[in-house]
């Protein structure tokens, strides 16, 4: 018996090569009040980041690891589609680097629910 998550994040690609697009989807089932949805990424053992290039089909240029979306910007939708890319190259001697994507629902500066998923960045 599995309960539906209040918020979930999934990635279309389980691995990407540096410079290629990564496609993600956030599904919001949270029924409580909230102010924003935050998507952030972290590349292990690195200060490199993913840049967000599209949000719900619209091109954006957000070269930061964290993307905040106000509830009013969702316009009643419960699904957020995004595209991100990175120029990170795995360290010498490593086949890949693991990257974490995390989505959080924020209400009055507090995280109320979250979800995490992972992908691999491969050498070209």
Backbone bond lengths (Angstrom), bond angles and torsions (degrees), N, CA, C in turn:
res aa  C-N    CA-C-N  psi(-1)  N-CA   C-N-CA  omega(-1)  CA-C   N-CA-C  phi
1 X - - - 1.458 - - 1.515 108.86 -
2 X 1.310 116.85 112.81 1.453 119.30 -178.21 1.522 110.08 -113.55
3 X 1.296 114.98 130.82 1.464 120.24 177.93 1.522 108.93 -87.70
4 X 1.312 115.40 145.63 1.463 119.84 177.79 1.524 108.84 -68.67
5 X 1.317 116.28 137.42 1.464 121.03 178.50 1.526 109.67 -73.28
6 X 1.334 115.93 149.12 1.462 121.10 176.30 1.526 111.38 -68.01
7 X 1.322 116.24 -31.30 1.458 121.96 174.89 1.520 107.10 -149.77
8 X 1.325 116.77 140.25 1.467 119.76 178.09 1.518 109.43 -139.58
9 X 1.323 114.61 150.62 1.460 121.26 176.57 1.520 107.93 -127.23
10 X 1.329 115.65 136.90 1.461 120.46 177.00 1.520 108.59 -138.22
11 X 1.322 114.89 152.42 1.459 121.70 179.54 1.517 108.72 -118.35
12 X 1.324 116.89 137.22 1.463 121.59 -179.64 1.527 111.39 -70.08
13 X 1.335 116.46 -30.38 1.462 120.80 -178.13 1.525 109.80 -110.09
14 X 1.327 116.40 130.09 1.464 120.02 176.67 1.528 110.64 -81.55
15 X 1.344 115.68 -14.57 1.462 121.01 175.14 1.526 108.96 -157.09
16 X 1.327 115.34 151.85 1.465 121.20 177.78 1.516 108.97 -139.27
17 X 1.315 115.79 161.98 1.457 122.65 172.45 1.526 106.48 -98.06
18 X 1.301 116.97 142.54 1.464 122.24 179.77 1.525 110.70 -46.84
19 X 1.336 116.31 133.04 1.456 121.71 179.52 1.519 114.42 93.16
20 X 1.336 117.77 -15.35 1.469 121.03 178.84 1.524 110.66 -87.06
21 X 1.328 115.83 158.65 1.459 121.30 179.56 1.521 111.73 -76.87
22 X 1.319 114.53 143.90 1.455 123.20 173.58 1.524 106.18 -117.36
23 X 1.325 117.36 129.35 1.465 121.91 -176.48 1.521 109.25 -109.71
24 X 1.322 115.15 130.20 1.452 119.98 -178.72 1.517 112.23 -130.95
25 X 1.327 114.50 158.25 1.464 121.90 178.14 1.515 109.40 -134.81
26 X 1.322 115.34 134.75 1.456 122.48 174.13 1.519 106.81 -114.40
27 X 1.328 116.94 130.60 1.460 121.87 176.44 1.522 107.55 -116.46
28 X 1.327 115.31 126.39 1.460 121.65 -177.16 1.523 108.77 -108.34
29 X 1.338 116.20 118.09 1.462 121.93 177.19 1.522 110.42 -117.37
30 X 1.308 116.31 5.28 1.465 122.21 -177.53 1.523 109.79 -65.40
31 X 1.323 116.70 127.84 1.468 120.21 -176.08 1.530 112.68 -98.25
32 X 1.324 117.17 -7.12 1.460 120.04 179.93 1.521 112.27 -83.54
33 X 1.324 115.48 179.24 1.460 120.84 178.10 1.529 109.23 -73.86
34 X 1.331 115.50 145.63 1.462 119.52 172.66 1.517 109.42 -156.61
35 X 1.331 114.93 157.84 1.461 121.60 -177.82 1.522 112.64 -98.62
36 X 1.344 116.24 -38.53 1.457 118.94 -175.37 1.522 111.28 -156.38
37 X 1.322 113.37 165.70 1.462 123.06 173.62 1.525 105.72 -117.91
38 X 1.333 116.04 131.77 1.464 120.27 -178.93 1.521 108.96 -119.68
39 X 1.329 115.76 128.59 1.464 122.10 174.54 1.521 106.38 -111.32
40 X 1.324 116.57 126.72 1.458 117.44 175.66 1.515 110.22 -135.00
41 X 1.319 113.90 158.27 1.458 120.50 -177.56 1.515 109.47 -131.67
42 X 1.317 114.43 152.50 1.461 120.77 178.61 1.525 107.69 -144.41
43 X 1.305 116.12 129.25 1.460 121.74 177.83 1.521 107.08 -102.04
44 X 1.329 117.28 121.15 1.461 121.05 -172.52 1.529 112.46 -58.50
45 X 1.315 114.89 142.33 1.464 123.16 177.16 1.525 112.77 51.99
46 X 1.328 116.18 38.99 1.454 120.13 -175.99 1.521 110.26 -154.98
47 X 1.316 115.65 154.30 1.467 119.83 171.45 1.532 109.70 -102.45
48 X 1.334 117.30 6.25 1.462 121.91 176.56 1.528 109.53 -68.53
49 X 1.321 116.26 156.24 1.460 120.99 -178.33 1.516 111.50 -133.21
50 X 1.325 115.18 163.84 1.454 122.17 167.84 1.514 107.19 -88.90
51 X 1.319 117.77 142.31 1.458 123.48 172.38 1.518 107.24 -105.11
52 X 1.313 116.47 132.89 1.461 121.24 178.89 1.521 108.70 -85.89
53 X 1.341 116.39 127.36 1.465 120.98 -174.13 1.517 113.83 -112.69
54 X 1.336 117.80 -18.62 1.463 119.53 174.73 1.515 110.16 -151.05
55 X 1.330 114.15 150.09 1.463 121.74 179.17 1.518 107.03 -139.46
56 X 1.332 115.60 116.57 1.469 122.02 -178.33 1.530 112.39 50.80
57 X 1.332 115.65 44.08 1.455 121.19 175.02 1.516 115.57 83.92
58 X 1.327 117.80 -5.22 1.463 120.77 179.04 1.524 108.81 -102.74
59 X 1.330 115.52 134.65 1.452 119.99 178.33 1.519 110.15 -68.78
60 X 1.334 115.73 135.40 1.455 122.10 175.23 1.517 107.95 -135.10
61 X 1.297 116.31 164.43 1.462 120.71 174.62 1.518 106.16 -129.61
62 X 1.320 115.51 96.78 1.457 121.46 -177.23 1.530 107.77 -127.42
63 X 1.340 117.04 88.89 1.465 120.71 -172.91 1.537 113.88 -83.92
64 X 1.306 116.99 38.20 1.465 121.20 -178.44 1.521 109.62 -124.51
65 X 1.325 116.12 159.29 1.456 121.58 -177.58 1.530 112.51 -73.07
66 X 1.323 117.43 -16.30 1.473 121.48 -176.29 1.526 110.36 -119.95
67 X 1.326 115.87 130.73 1.457 122.36 178.41 1.522 107.97 -121.95
68 X 1.315 117.06 116.94 1.458 122.54 -179.78 1.526 109.52 -104.65
69 X 1.334 115.54 132.37 1.457 121.41 -178.34 1.527 107.79 -124.69
70 X 1.317 117.05 117.13 1.457 120.62 178.61 1.517 110.62 -69.39
71 X 1.322 116.51 148.01 1.466 121.12 179.81 1.524 110.76 -55.40
72 X 1.326 117.32 -38.26 1.462 120.76 -179.45 1.537 111.67 -62.74
73 X 1.337 117.34 -29.43 1.463 121.32 178.06 1.528 111.98 -71.93
74 X 1.320 117.07 -22.45 1.466 120.99 179.65 1.522 111.87 -72.25
75 X 1.319 116.68 -22.19 1.476 122.70 176.99 1.532 111.94 51.03
76 X 1.328 116.17 42.29 1.458 120.26 176.82 1.515 115.40 83.76
77 X 1.319 117.98 -6.61 1.470 120.60 178.67 1.526 109.84 -74.06
78 X 1.313 116.24 150.25 1.462 119.80 176.07 1.528 111.84 -112.88
79 X 1.330 117.02 7.51 1.461 121.88 177.86 1.528 109.45 -126.69
80 X 1.313 115.09 134.13 1.462 121.88 177.23 1.521 107.07 -121.52
81 X 1.329 116.69 124.82 1.463 121.48 175.17 1.515 108.21 -108.73
82 X 1.328 116.14 135.29 1.459 119.60 -179.59 1.520 110.43 -138.47
83 X 1.324 114.34 157.93 1.451 121.97 174.05 1.524 107.11 -126.10
84 X 1.328 115.87 137.40 1.455 120.90 179.51 1.527 108.34 -137.24
85 X 1.320 115.07 158.42 1.465 120.23 177.80 1.522 108.81 -145.09
86 X 1.322 116.20 157.31 1.456 120.95 176.53 1.523 109.52 -142.57
87 X 1.312 114.94 153.64 1.467 120.75 174.86 1.519 111.11 -102.41
88 X 1.323 116.43 11.26 1.467 121.14 -179.63 1.533 110.60 -61.90
89 X 1.314 115.45 136.67 1.462 122.05 175.16 1.526 106.79 -120.66
90 X 1.333 117.72 129.92 1.468 119.91 179.58 1.525 111.88 -55.42
91 X 1.313 115.55 148.58 1.465 122.19 -178.19 1.523 111.00 -60.94
92 X 1.311 114.73 156.28 1.464 121.73 178.47 1.529 109.63 -53.36
93 X 1.322 116.20 132.12 1.457 121.03 179.50 1.522 113.93 86.68
94 X 1.321 117.92 -4.67 1.468 121.28 178.98 1.524 109.16 -107.62
95 X 1.321 116.39 139.02 1.467 121.87 178.26 1.526 111.51 -78.72
96 X 1.347 116.10 -31.56 1.455 120.55 -176.79 1.524 110.00 -155.46
97 X 1.330 114.60 165.28 1.456 122.69 172.37 1.522 106.90 -123.96
98 X 1.311 117.13 138.77 1.460 121.38 178.45 1.526 109.98 -86.38
99 X 1.317 115.50 136.86 1.459 121.41 176.55 1.522 108.32 -122.31
100 X 1.329 115.26 140.13 1.468 121.77 -179.51 1.526 109.23 -110.80
101 X 1.325 116.26 134.96 1.456 122.45 172.13 1.519 107.10 -116.11
102 X 1.323 115.36 133.52 1.459 121.25 -177.29 1.517 108.64 -131.63
103 X 1.314 116.69 135.68 1.461 121.78 174.89 1.526 107.59 -116.23
104 X 1.322 115.53 139.32 1.463 121.68 179.14 1.522 109.14 -134.17
105 X 1.318 114.92 145.47 1.456 120.46 170.48 1.525 106.68 -102.64
106 X 1.323 115.51 129.61 1.458 122.03 -174.30 1.534 109.66 -113.76
107 X 1.330 115.64 132.26 1.465 122.50 173.49 1.514 107.64 -130.37
108 X 1.321 116.91 119.16 1.460 123.31 178.73 1.536 111.49 50.10
109 X 1.320 116.16 52.08 1.465 125.40 175.69 1.526 113.83 68.34
110 X 1.327 117.60 12.13 1.463 120.91 178.90 1.514 109.57 -121.15
111 X 1.318 114.73 139.33 1.457 119.74 175.68 1.521 108.46 -77.00
112 X 1.339 116.46 128.68 1.464 119.20 179.59 1.527 112.75 -104.36
113 X 1.329 118.26 -34.72 1.467 122.57 174.97 1.524 109.00 -149.41
114 X 1.330 116.34 158.13 1.465 120.15 179.51 1.521 110.57 -155.55
115 X 1.328 115.06 168.13 1.459 122.28 175.88 1.526 107.59 -150.72
116 X 1.323 116.07 155.66 1.462 122.28 -176.40 1.526 109.83 -134.70
117 X 1.340 115.39 146.06 1.453 121.13 171.20 1.530 108.29 -144.48
118 X 1.315 116.35 165.18 1.458 120.95 -175.72 1.525 111.21 -130.36
119 X 1.331 114.74 155.37 1.456 121.74 173.21 1.527 107.63 -142.57
120 X 1.314 116.40 168.12 1.465 121.37 178.14 1.535 108.84 -114.97
121 X 1.313 115.21 138.47 1.460 121.38 172.96 1.523 106.05 -101.57
122 X 1.319 116.40 118.55 1.465 121.86 -175.32 1.522 111.66 -97.95
123 X 1.320 115.26 157.24 1.457 120.14 171.65 1.513 109.08 -73.29
124 X 1.313 116.19 146.24 1.467 120.77 -179.60 1.508 111.51 -69.83
